């Protein structure tokens, strides 16, 4: 079993509830911090944030921590300014790059996956 970060962003695109999403599966705190900086830049340019922005930390294949990274609970909450602070260290063996993982029944590859 491997340890990894799962960062998920989702945005509603119409009034029917259709969503587009981007998921990151990463194994290094620096890579996670870069992904968060990219999202923060997108939010600042758009002046609104994601409907869902969540970080999950998996330790040895098991969900160990979940964090909502938005300011407030309202739709379109901007990413928290401190989102990249205190990224927890991964314990055990980090997920090898290129190794797939199953999260919520979806098979995801290491890196970034978009859907919608």
FENGI-V246078 format. One line per field, one symbol per residue. ss: DSSP state (H for helix, E for strand, C for the rest). phi: phi as a letter, one per 40 degrees, with the letter a starting at -180 (. if undefined). psi: psi as a letter, one per 40 degrees, with the letter a starting at -180 (. if undefined). A space follows every 50 residues. Layout:
ss = ???
phi = ???
psi = ???
This chain:
ss = CCEEEEEEEEEECCCCCCEEEEEEEECCHHHHHHHHHHHHHHHHHHCCCE CEEEEEEEECCEEEEEEECECCCCCCECECCCCCCCCCCCCCCECCCCCC EEECCEEECCEEEEEC
phi = .bbabbbbbbbcbaccgcbbabbbbbbbdcccccccccccccccccgabc cbabbbbbbfgbcbabbcbccgbcdgccccccdccfccccbgccdcdgcc bbbfgbcbcdhbbbah
psi = iiiihhhhhihheieeehiiihhhhiehdddddddddddddddddefiai dhhhhhhhhfehhdihhheihieihfhihidedeifhiihiahihihehi ihhfehhiihahhii.
